Amino acid sequence: MDQNSNVESKASYPRDKSYFRFHTQHIHLNPVFGNDWFALKAEAFARFFGTPIFLVTQTLVVAVWILLNVFGYAKFDAYPFILLNLAFSLQAAYAAPLILLAQTRQSDRDKAHAEADAQHREAIAQASEERAIVAAKQTAQLVELMKQNTLLTEMTQRLSARIEALTVEVHQKIVEPQK
């Protein structure tokens, strides 16, 4: 499966954009040592070294090795267990670089994710500032509209009072002379 399609298939924001949209520009850092067979197997092997299955299995193998040689069931490695020591040295010689490789790959991924998260936080802060500016402009417009509405209401009241006064005056001039 392609790494980019996997990232883009994650949960989406309501705005048609990938949730990991800030991470996609750093996707090239995932395969620091390549996504070839060796790099992936080396990382999987390094991860396996820390599992309880590995530790229990290794402990059982060493215990059986020692018991077979101490009680004489086998004589392939005498008491100082030189062959066992050589096996541990060989394991350590391969394990250390594989673990370092896995740690390097993980630290590069962590760095890329941290950078993407920082960009995401910056984009959120910028959007928040823009929303605050728009809200301030809208509030100022609403205040201005309310002032204009108040002025119009006052004008309407004055005009209504003037119309009422004129109506009373006209009524007096028309109705009173007829009496």
N, C-alpha and C positions, 0 to 999 in steps of 0.2 A: 504494500500500500504506500502510496506517495505521501511523504511527510507533510507537504503543503495542503493536500486534500484532507488529511487527518486533522490538521489544525483548523482548517476552514469549516469542517463538518461539526465542530463543537457548537455549543449553545450560542444563539445569536442575540444581539441586541434588537430592540424593536425596530431599529433603523437599517435593516438589511446589511449590517456590517458584522463581521465575525467578532466574537467575544475576544479572541486573541489577535485582533487586527494589529496591535502594536508589537506583537511577537513575530509576525510573519517576516518582517525585514531582518530578523536575527536568525531565521531558520537555518541559514547556511552555517551557523556555528554548531549545530547539533552534531554533524559529522566532522569534528575537528580532526580526527585521525581517519576519517572516511567511514562510510557505511559498508565497507567491504566485509567479507566473511570474517577475516582475522580480527578486525577491530570489534565487531559485534560479539564474536565468541570470546575474545579476551575480556571484554567488559562483563559478559555473563559469567565467565569463569571467576573473575575477581569478586563479583557479587556473591558467588556461591561459597567462597572461602569463609564468609562470616555467618553462614547459616548453621543452625543446630544440627541439621542432617550431616553436614560435612564434619563438624567437630565430633559428634558421636561416632560416626563411621571411622574417622581417623583414630579415635581413642580405642575403638574395638580392634581395628587392624593392628595397632601397636601392641595392645594387650595380648592378642593372639600370637603375634610375632615373638614377643618376649617369652610367653608361656611355652610355646613350641620349642624354643631354643634353650630355655632354662631347664625344663624337665626332660630334655633329651628326645623329644618326638621328632625333631629335625635338627640337623647340625649345619645349616647353611650360614649362620651368623653366631659366632661365639660370644661369650659374656660381654666384652666391652661394646658389643653391637655396632661394629664399625659399618656394616652395610646399612643398618637402620639409620645411623648418623649421616651416612652419605645420602640416603634417600631424603632425609629431612633437609639437608643442605641443598640438594637439587630442587626440592619443592620450594624452599625459601628463595633460591636464585631466580626461579620463574615467577613466584607469587609476588615478590616485591615490585618488579616492573609492571606486572599486570594490574596490581592494585593502584600504582601511581598513574597508569594510563587511565584507569576508570575514574580516579579522583580528578585528574586533569580535565577529562571530558565533562565530568559533572560540574566542576567549578566554572568552566566556560559556559555551560548551559545556564548555571545559576547567575553568572554575570550578565548574560544576554537577557535573561528574564528580569533581572533587577533593573537593567537599563530600560527595557520595554515598560516595566511597571512605573518607572520614574517618568517616562514620556506620557504614559497614560494619566498619571496624577497631574502632570503639567497641563495636559489637554483638558482635564476635568476642571482644574483651577481657572484656566483661561475661559472655558465655557461658562463657569460660574461668574467670573468677572463680567463677561459680555451680558449675561442674563441680568446682573445687578445694574449695569449701565442702561439696558433697555427698560428695566423696571423703574429706574429713576426718571428716565425720559417719559415713560408712560404716566408716572405719578405727577410729574410736572405738567404734563398735558391735561390730566384730570383736574388738577388744581386750577389751571387756567380756564378749563371748560366750566368748572363750578363757579369761578368768579364771573365769567360771561353769563352764565345762567342766572346768577344772583342779580347782575345788572339788568338783564332782560326782565326778570321778575319785578324788580323795582320800577323799571320803565312801564311795564304792563300795569302795575298798580297805579302809578301816576297818571297814565293815560286813561285807565278805567275811572279814576277819581275825576279827571278832567271831563271825560265823556258824561259821567253822572252829573257833574256840575252844569255842563252845557245842556244836558237833557232837562234838568230842573229849570234852568234859565229859559230855555225854549218853551217848556211846558207853561211856565209862568206867563210868558209873553203871549202865548196863544190862548191859553185857557182863561186867564184873568181878564183880558179885554172883552171877552164875550160875556162876562157876568155883568 
